[in-house]
Amino acid sequence: MPTAVNSQSTVSQPKDSLPTAALPSVNKARLKWACRRGMLELDVLFIPFVEDAYDDLNAADQRIFERLLTSQDPDLFAWFMGHKTCEDHELNTMVQFILNRVKG
């Protein structure tokens, strides 16, 4: 199982484990659009993740995933292909969670 992303969340917790009323909801279509990276290797990871797993993340992990999407494509590619390790602990944990989901 993935390790804690931060002291308040883990990528394996159900989404309702944190209060979400104060957090803005993300438009799913907009999120899918943000997942379209122009690199097939990233598209095949992100789009199915949003369709099948994003809603099951708790609110904090959803925000971490959204932050991951703000990263540059070359960095994302290097992290997901194992060429580099993301130095941001939360983002790295999310990368590993997504990879483990694909491998599982």
C-alpha positions as CSV (number, residue, x, y, z in Angstrom):
1,M,0.0,0.0,0.0
2,P,1.3,3.5,-0.7
3,T,2.7,5.5,2.2
4,A,1.1,8.6,3.6
5,V,1.2,11.6,1.3
6,N,1.0,14.0,4.2
7,S,0.0,13.8,7.8
8,Q,-3.7,14.2,6.9
9,S,-4.0,11.9,3.9
10,T,-2.9,8.8,2.1
11,V,-3.7,7.9,-1.4
12,S,-5.4,4.8,-0.2
13,Q,-8.0,6.5,2.1
14,P,-11.6,6.8,0.9
15,K,-12.5,10.2,-0.4
16,D,-14.9,11.0,2.4
17,S,-12.2,10.6,5.1
18,L,-11.6,14.4,5.1
19,P,-14.3,17.1,5.0
20,T,-14.9,18.2,1.5
21,A,-17.6,20.8,1.9
22,A,-15.1,23.7,2.1
23,L,-13.1,22.6,-0.9
24,P,-14.1,23.6,-4.4
25,S,-15.2,20.8,-6.6
26,V,-13.2,20.2,-9.8
27,N,-15.0,20.1,-13.1
28,K,-14.3,16.5,-14.3
29,A,-14.2,17.6,-18.0
30,R,-11.7,20.3,-17.2
31,L,-9.6,17.8,-15.3
32,K,-9.6,15.3,-18.2
33,W,-8.6,18.1,-20.5
34,A,-5.6,18.9,-18.2
35,C,-4.6,15.2,-18.4
36,R,-4.2,15.4,-22.2
37,R,-0.5,16.1,-22.3
38,G,0.5,15.6,-25.9
39,M,2.7,12.6,-24.9
40,L,0.9,9.3,-25.3
41,E,2.9,7.8,-22.5
42,L,1.4,10.3,-20.1
43,D,-2.1,10.3,-21.6
44,V,-2.5,6.6,-21.1
45,L,-1.6,7.0,-17.4
46,F,-3.6,10.1,-16.5
47,I,-6.9,9.8,-18.5
48,P,-7.8,6.3,-17.2
49,F,-6.7,7.4,-13.7
50,V,-9.1,10.3,-13.7
51,E,-11.9,8.2,-15.1
52,D,-11.5,5.2,-12.8
53,A,-9.7,6.3,-9.6
54,Y,-9.8,10.1,-9.1
55,D,-13.2,10.1,-7.4
56,D,-12.1,7.5,-4.9
57,L,-9.3,9.7,-3.6
58,N,-9.8,11.8,-0.5
59,A,-10.0,15.6,-1.0
60,A,-6.3,16.2,-0.1
61,D,-5.1,13.6,-2.5
62,Q,-7.3,15.0,-5.2
63,R,-5.5,18.3,-4.7
64,I,-2.1,16.6,-4.9
65,F,-3.1,15.0,-8.1
66,E,-4.2,18.3,-9.5
67,R,-0.9,19.8,-8.4
68,L,0.9,16.9,-10.2
69,L,-0.8,18.0,-13.4
70,T,0.8,21.4,-13.2
71,S,4.2,19.8,-13.6
72,Q,6.1,20.1,-16.8
73,D,5.8,17.2,-19.3
74,P,9.5,16.3,-19.3
75,D,9.5,16.1,-15.5
76,L,6.3,13.9,-15.5
77,F,7.8,11.7,-18.2
78,A,11.0,11.2,-16.3
79,W,9.2,10.5,-13.0
80,F,6.8,8.0,-14.5
81,M,9.4,6.2,-16.6
82,G,11.7,5.9,-13.6
83,H,14.5,8.1,-15.1
84,K,14.3,10.5,-12.1
85,T,12.6,10.6,-8.7
86,C,10.4,13.6,-7.9
87,E,11.9,15.5,-5.0
88,D,8.4,16.6,-3.8
89,H,7.4,13.8,-1.4
90,E,3.6,14.3,-1.9
91,L,4.0,14.3,-5.7
92,N,6.3,11.3,-5.7
93,T,3.9,9.3,-3.6
94,M,1.1,10.1,-6.0
95,V,3.4,9.1,-9.0
96,Q,4.1,5.8,-7.2
97,F,0.4,5.3,-6.4
98,I,-0.6,5.7,-10.1
99,L,2.2,3.4,-11.3
100,N,1.3,0.7,-8.7
101,R,-2.3,1.0,-9.9
102,V,-1.3,0.4,-13.5
103,K,1.0,-2.5,-12.6
104,G,-1.6,-4.1,-10.3
